Amino acid sequence: MKKNLSILLIVSMLLIFSAVSMAETEVRISGTGGIDLSIVEELIESFVVPELAGTGITAIYEPIVDDYQGNLINTLSAGTAADLFYMDIFWAEYIIKSGQVEPLDDYLAKSTVISKDDIIPSLLDAFSFDGKAYGIPKDFNSLALFYNKDHFDIADVAYPNENDTWDDLENKLAKVV
């Protein structure tokens, strides 16, 4: 499901760009290389390329095998970054505030494939700053906390619960350690 959603978003973004210009366009897509390289290349070949047939858009995947974040920062600074790329939520704000990333609001407003209303608001908020969307989330996951109740019992500390803030959790953990 995650990979299908990612491909849908890539195709959507490419079609958004095609609405802006029907001239022959080469769009560079950047991502991490790693073990998924052949999978991503196959997905692009199987889904993106056929979807773009006749649009005048050619998608080129440029995997980055080492230090993806560092490479992205360097290529953005040099003005040579890919047209579409992955931003992790933990450093997206830094990339966006650099001024090197274009807001997507106008593209999303013109798209017949995807709109802001199609995206879970809290996920879109993660890539939005000053009321503008700079990224489209490709997926999400659940986070869970596992802990050993025995350690909390021995320290006579209440178990973490859904009402705890991060500070509450940090204070409880400090007492358990």
Secondary structure, DSSP 8 states (H G I E B T S, - for coil): -HHHHHHHHHHHHHHHHHHH--S-EEEEEEEE-STTHHHHHHHIIIIIHHHHTTTTEEEEEEEE-S-HHHHHHHHHHHT---SEE---TTTHHHHHHTT-S---HHHHHH-SS--GGGS-HHHHHTTEETTEE---------------HHHHHHHT-----TT--HHHHHHHHHHH-
